[in-house]
Amino acid sequence: METRAPFVVVGAFVLATIVALFGFVYWLHNTGGLGPRTAYHVQFDGSVPGLLIGAGVLFNGIRVGEVTDLALAADNPRRVNATISVASTTPVRADTKVGLDFQGLTGVPVIALEGGTQLTNSGPVPTLIADQGAGQSMTQAARDALRKVDSVLSENSEPLKKTFANLETFTDGLARNTGKIDSILAGLDKTVGGGTPAQKITYDLRAPRNLGTPGKTLKGQLAIPEPTAVAMLETQRFLFAPAGDYPGFADSIWADAIPKLLQARLIESFENYDIAHAPLRVADLGQADSQLLIDVRRYRIATDAPAAEIGLSARIVDKNGKVIASRLFEDSEKFDKLEPPAAVAAFNEAFGRIAREMVGWTVQALQ
């Protein structure tokens, strides 16, 4: 027995030390640290689901103490009285708001204190009144909301039935008259200019063919870049002077934008003169010996006395950018009726004369 006695004493001492250590840690965790404490009564008018003695007390989200006592009020079965112990430095006021908060995924309840401006009443233990419904959880709030919705639906069941019945009648009427509605919408679409757009009529410019037997050929490789023009001329529409809307030309367009169309037909004119030495586009050629630069001045229909008007400014420059020759080519052709076919025929006549002059002038300048 003398040999075993020291082991019993040592074991009891170690066990007591462990229990004391755990007790100290538990006390330190629940009290929030050492220091003076102040007790307050809290009065809840309703249930406090899950609240336990030892639950935390938060002030503006910061833990300041714990619940030390919970009891049912003897004079009111709906009331719950709680006692909390918080750090004396906590600025609790008589008008501090009291509620029940549910923290974390598990919804652990804590008493939440917030704000307050008035000084606390004198007395041994001030009483704080919790907000109405402070103990209501999210689940309870959702159930109450659903009960209210159900009550509203029950009270208005007859009007709702009539509304759904009228809606069903309306949809049945739409289904029976689908064809008529489609016809009405199609007519309205045509009235406001919608629907399938009208097919455009495309017109091309004709290059002159009978340029005679070439007496002289082009010297060196000539390139014709795309002509330059103001933005108004970068279009396929017919242009007019003075500008305006001419219904006969609404569905008529040129085969390409005006500068590109003139470039293509000028190259074709040189080919009709001497295809063996005809110029090319810059994109089809590396370093050209010379370039024919065209600027489109006018390409329009004068409407006072209907006439097709074309104005082109031409310059021939060598590979170093030196201007070899320059000239302004202008021509016009009158026509009788202001309509696309007559206008296009007039443009062909005016352009044919300009193209013949430009080919002869270019060949002469490059000799």
C-alpha positions in Angstrom: 0.0 0.0 0.0 2.9 2.4 0.7 4.2 1.8 -2.9 0.9 2.5 -4.6 0.0 5.6 -2.5 2.3 8.1 -4.4 0.8 7.0 -7.7 -2.7 7.8 -6.5 -1.7 11.2 -5.3 0.1 12.0 -8.5 -2.8 10.9 -10.7 -5.3 12.9 -8.6 -3.0 16.0 -8.9 -2.7 15.7 -12.7 -6.5 15.2 -13.1 -7.2 18.2 -10.9 -4.7 20.3 -12.9 -6.3 19.4 -16.2 -9.8 20.1 -14.9 -8.7 23.5 -13.5 -7.0 24.3 -16.8 -10.1 23.5 -18.9 -12.3 25.4 -16.5 -10.1 28.4 -16.7 -10.1 28.3 -20.5 -13.9 27.9 -20.5 -14.3 30.8 -18.1 -11.9 33.0 -20.1 -13.7 32.3 -23.3 -17.2 33.0 -22.0 -16.3 36.0 -20.0 -14.3 37.7 -22.7 -11.3 38.2 -20.4 -10.6 39.6 -16.9 -12.0 42.8 -15.7 -15.1 44.3 -13.9 -18.5 43.1 -15.1 -22.0 44.7 -15.1 -25.3 42.7 -15.0 -28.4 43.7 -16.9 -31.9 42.3 -17.1 -33.3 41.6 -20.6 -37.0 41.2 -21.2 -38.2 39.2 -24.3 -41.9 39.4 -25.3 -42.0 36.1 -27.1 -40.0 32.9 -27.5 -36.2 32.8 -27.7 -35.5 29.5 -29.6 -32.1 27.9 -28.9 -30.9 30.6 -26.5 -28.9 29.0 -23.6 -27.1 30.0 -20.5 -23.5 30.8 -21.5 -24.5 32.1 -24.9 -22.6 35.1 -26.1 -23.6 38.8 -25.9 -22.6 41.0 -28.7 -22.5 44.8 -28.8 -22.3 46.2 -32.4 -21.0 42.8 -33.4 -18.3 42.6 -30.8 -18.5 40.0 -28.0 -18.7 41.7 -24.7 -20.2 39.1 -22.3 -22.5 36.1 -21.9 -26.0 35.1 -20.7 -25.9 34.2 -17.0 -29.5 33.3 -16.4 -32.7 32.4 -18.3 -36.2 32.1 -16.8 -39.9 32.3 -17.6 -41.8 35.3 -16.3 -44.2 34.2 -13.5 -46.7 36.9 -14.3 -46.8 36.5 -18.1 -46.4 33.1 -19.8 -45.3 34.7 -23.1 -42.4 36.6 -21.6 -38.8 35.4 -21.1 -36.4 37.1 -18.6 -32.7 36.9 -19.1 -29.7 38.2 -17.2 -26.5 39.1 -19.0 -23.1 39.9 -17.7 -21.0 42.3 -19.9 -17.8 44.2 -19.5 -18.4 47.4 -17.5 -16.8 49.5 -20.3 -19.6 48.5 -22.7 -21.7 51.7 -23.5 -25.1 50.2 -22.7 -27.8 52.8 -22.5 -31.5 52.7 -21.5 -32.5 52.9 -25.2 -30.0 50.3 -26.4 -31.7 48.0 -28.9 -31.9 44.4 -27.9 -32.4 41.5 -30.3 -31.6 37.9 -30.9 -29.1 37.1 -33.7 -28.4 33.7 -35.3 -24.8 33.2 -36.3 -23.0 30.6 -38.5 -24.3 27.9 -40.6 -25.9 26.2 -37.6 -27.7 29.4 -36.5 -26.3 29.6 -33.0 -28.4 32.2 -31.1 -26.7 35.1 -29.3 -28.1 38.3 -27.7 -27.3 41.3 -29.9 -27.0 44.9 -28.4 -26.9 47.9 -30.7 -26.6 51.7 -30.3 -28.3 53.8 -27.7 -27.8 57.5 -26.8 -29.5 58.0 -23.4 -27.8 57.5 -20.1 -28.9 54.4 -18.2 -31.4 54.8 -15.3 -30.0 54.6 -11.9 -30.7 51.4 -10.1 -29.0 48.1 -9.1 -29.9 46.2 -12.3 -31.3 48.2 -15.3 -33.8 46.3 -17.5 -33.5 46.3 -21.3 -36.7 45.6 -23.3 -36.0 43.5 -26.5 -37.6 44.5 -29.8 -40.9 42.9 -30.7 -40.3 39.6 -32.5 -36.6 39.7 -31.6 -36.6 35.9 -31.1 -38.1 35.2 -34.5 -35.8 33.0 -36.7 -35.5 33.2 -40.5 -37.6 30.1 -40.7 -40.3 31.6 -38.6 -40.3 34.8 -40.5 -40.6 32.8 -43.8 -43.6 30.9 -42.4 -45.3 34.1 -41.2 -44.8 35.6 -44.7 -46.2 32.5 -46.4 -49.2 32.6 -44.0 -49.9 36.3 -45.0 -49.6 35.4 -48.7 -52.0 32.5 -48.2 -54.4 34.8 -46.3 -54.4 37.3 -49.2 -54.9 34.6 -51.8 -57.8 33.1 -49.8 -59.5 36.5 -49.4 -59.2 37.2 -53.2 -59.8 33.7 -54.6 -63.0 34.7 -56.5 -61.4 37.7 -58.3 -58.4 35.6 -59.2 -60.6 32.9 -60.6 -62.4 35.5 -62.8 -59.1 37.0 -63.9 -57.8 33.6 -65.0 -61.1 32.8 -66.7 -61.0 36.1 -68.7 -57.3 35.4 -69.7 -58.3 31.9 -70.9 -61.1 33.4 -73.0 -58.8 36.0 -74.4 -56.1 33.5 -75.4 -58.8 31.2 -77.0 -60.0 34.2 -79.1 -56.4 34.9 -80.2 -56.0 31.3 -81.2 -59.2 31.3 -83.3 -58.3 34.5 -85.1 -54.6 33.9 -85.7 -54.9 34.2 -89.5 -56.7 37.5 -89.3 -54.1 38.9 -86.8 -51.3 37.8 -89.1 -53.0 39.6 -92.0 -53.5 42.8 -90.0 -49.8 42.8 -88.8 -48.6 42.2 -92.4 -50.6 45.1 -93.6 -49.3 47.3 -90.8 -45.8 46.2 -91.6 -46.2 47.3 -95.2 -47.7 50.6 -94.2 -44.8 51.6 -92.0 -42.2 50.4 -94.6 -41.3 47.1 -93.1 -41.4 43.6 -94.6 -39.2 42.3 -97.4 -37.2 45.1 -99.0 -37.8 45.9 -102.6 -35.3 44.3 -105.1 -32.7 46.9 -106.2 -32.1 47.4 -109.9 -28.3 47.5 -110.6 -26.8 49.6 -113.4 -23.3 49.4 -114.8 -21.1 52.0 -116.5 -19.9 51.1 -120.0 -16.3 51.6 -121.2 -15.7 52.8 -124.8 -14.7 50.0 -127.2 -13.9 51.6 -130.5 -10.7 53.5 -129.7 -9.0 52.9 -133.0 -5.7 51.2 -133.8 -3.1 52.3 -131.3 -0.6 54.5 -133.0 1.5 54.7 -129.9 1.8 52.3 -127.0 2.2 53.1 -123.3 5.9 53.3 -122.2 6.7 51.5 -118.9 4.3 50.0 -116.5 1.3 52.2 -115.6 -0.9 51.7 -112.5 -4.3 53.3 -111.7 -5.1 53.4 -108.0 -8.6 53.7 -106.8 -9.8 57.3 -107.4 -10.1 59.6 -104.4 -13.4 61.4 -103.7 -15.3 63.1 -101.0 -17.4 61.0 -98.7 -20.6 61.9 -100.5 -19.3 60.2 -103.6 -18.4 56.9 -101.8 -21.8 55.5 -102.6 -23.7 53.3 -105.0 -26.7 55.6 -105.1 -27.5 58.1 -107.9 -26.6 61.6 -106.8 -28.5 64.7 -107.8 -28.0 68.5 -108.0 -29.9 70.0 -106.3 -30.1 67.2 -103.8 -33.5 65.6 -103.1 -35.6 62.5 -103.2 -36.5 61.3 -106.6 -38.9 58.3 -106.4 -38.0 56.9 -109.8 -34.4 56.3 -108.6 -35.3 54.9 -105.1 -34.7 51.2 -106.1 -31.8 51.9 -108.6 -28.1 51.7 -107.7 -24.7 51.5 -109.5 -22.9 48.2 -109.7 -20.2 49.4 -107.3 -19.2 52.5 -105.3 -18.6 55.4 -107.8 -14.8 55.6 -107.3 -14.3 51.8 -107.7 -16.6 51.7 -110.7 -14.7 54.5 -112.5 -11.4 52.8 -111.7 -12.6 49.5 -113.3 -14.0 51.2 -116.4 -10.9 53.4 -117.0 -8.6 50.3 -116.8 -11.0 48.5 -119.2 -10.8 51.5 -121.6 -7.0 51.3 -121.6 -7.3 47.6 -122.3 -9.6 48.3 -125.2 -6.9 50.6 -126.6 -3.8 48.4 -126.1 -4.3 45.4 -123.9 -0.6 44.3 -124.1 0.4 47.5 -122.3 -2.7 48.2 -120.3 -2.3 49.6 -116.7 -3.1 47.6 -113.6 -4.4 48.3 -110.1 -1.7 49.1 -107.5 -2.7 45.9 -105.6 -1.9 43.8 -108.6 1.5 45.4 -109.2 4.7 45.9 -107.2 6.6 49.1 -108.1 5.0 50.8 -111.1 7.0 53.1 -113.4 4.2 55.7 -113.2 0.7 56.1 -111.8 -2.5 57.8 -113.1 -4.1 59.5 -110.1 -7.7 60.3 -110.4 -9.8 62.6 -108.1 -13.6 62.5 -108.7 -15.0 66.0 -108.7 -18.5 65.3 -109.9 -20.6 62.3 -110.8 -24.2 63.4 -110.6 -27.5 64.2 -112.4 -28.4 67.9 -112.9 -32.2 67.9 -112.6 -33.1 71.4 -113.9 -32.4 70.4 -117.5 -31.7 66.7 -117.0 -28.1 65.9 -117.7 -25.4 63.5 -116.5 -22.3 65.4 -115.3 -18.9 63.9 -114.8 -15.8 65.8 -113.6 -12.4 64.1 -113.1 -9.0 65.6 -112.1 -6.1 63.5 -113.4 -2.3 63.6 -112.7 0.5 61.3 -113.9 3.3 60.9 -111.4 6.6 58.9 -111.8 8.0 56.4 -109.3 9.6 59.3 -107.4 6.3 61.1 -107.0 7.1 63.8 -109.5 4.1 65.1 -111.5 4.6 64.5 -115.2 1.3 65.9 -116.4 -2.1 67.0 -115.1 -5.4 67.8 -116.6 -9.1 68.3 -115.7 -11.6 66.2 -117.7 -15.2 67.4 -117.6 -18.2 66.4 -119.7 -22.0 66.2 -119.6 -24.8 64.6 -121.6 -28.4 65.8 -121.6 -31.4 63.4 -121.6 -35.1 63.8 -121.9 -36.9 61.9 -119.2 -35.7 61.8 -115.5 -35.6 58.1 -115.1 -32.7 55.6 -114.5 -32.4 54.0 -118.0 -32.1 57.4 -119.7 -29.7 58.7 -117.0 -27.4 55.7 -117.3 -27.3 56.0 -121.1 -26.3 59.7 -120.7 -23.5 58.7 -118.2 -22.2 56.2 -120.7 -22.0 58.8 -123.4 -20.2 61.4 -121.2 -17.8 58.8 -119.7 -17.0 57.4 -123.2 -15.8 60.8 -124.4 -13.8 61.4 -121.2 -12.2 57.9 -121.3 -11.1 58.4 -125.0 -9.5 61.8 -124.2 -7.8 60.4 -121.1 -6.3 57.4 -122.9 -4.9 59.6 -125.7 -3.6 62.2 -123.2 -1.9 59.5 -121.0 -0.2 57.8 -123.9 1.1 61.1 -125.3 2.4 62.2 -121.8 4.4 59.0 -121.3 6.2 59.1 -124.6 
